[in-house]
Amino acid sequence: MEIQLWKELLDPYEQAVSELLLKFHNLKEEHWKKNLYSPIESVNGRVKTVSSILDKMMNKGIAYEQLEEEVEDIAGIRIICQFVEDIEKVASLIEQRTDMEVRSRKDYLSNQKKSGYRSFHMIVWYTVQTTNGPKKLQVEIQIRTMAMDFWATTEHSLQYKYKGDIPEHIESQLTRAADAIEVLDREMSRVRSEIMNAQIGSRLETNLVQDILRNIENLYRLDNKREVVKIQNEFYRIFSQHNLDELARFGKQLDIMAEGSRAQSVESSISGRVPD
């Protein structure tokens, strides 16, 4: 048998995970920058260890030559959502992308495992560019809520500890915990709209404050310093009221002032005058 070059085999999968993490992080940030609710709460990824891959190959009788075809989850991405409804939204966003192709889906929400495991899995084809040319890889994407992830992480640790033979009394406790988590997800769905509105409002306020402070700093460099101090004090007064509409109006007024100061600065530079 030829030598098995594991690093050479796994390097493209490391690259795929790195690229996909960046893309999903950017997708989340794109929603927030547009003041939209993001169905992605967090994302992480990993490449299976060699020992884990070997275990799977031996348990399923997979030959090394069929490894990349038969082991679909060498590269794994886990997307965590706040609500069950977000899972379908994330799956839809993935299906619409042109940089990955969905090969298969496994719905463990509608078809919950006997153990209580709930999640939504997608196997996608993803192509990385290597020094040897493009390489098309399989990547498993798991989409689940925070509550589901807590349960799955705990159950995975126990499976590892007991080598897949969890004692019956612990299995019963896990089943009860899975039922409780399903109830929790349903309860959270009932207040989903309130939570979404609160988060969007908080993000909108954060973006407004950033824009206002940026304008104040620019005015401080270009305009009358005393007047800018007054503007800053007015900002603090409005901010203390936690009135988003007032803050937005103040921000628009400041945009106009900042634009006028920039125009005046340009005119002064052209004419050779220095602004006050």
Protein Blocks (a to p, Z undefined) as FASTA:
>chain_A
ZZddfklmmmmmmmmmmmmmmmmmmmmmmmmmnopacfbfbdcdddddfklmmmmmmmno
pafklmmmmmmmlpacddddfbfklmmmmmmmmmmpmkbccfbdcdfklmccfkopacdd
dddddddddfkbpcddddddddddfklmmmmmmmmmmmmmnnopacfklmmmmmmmmmmm
mmmmmmmmmmmmmmmmmmmmmmmmmmmmmmmmmmmmmmmmmmcfklmmmmmmmmmmmmmn
opaklmmmmmmmmmmmmmmmmmmmmmmmmnopacZZ
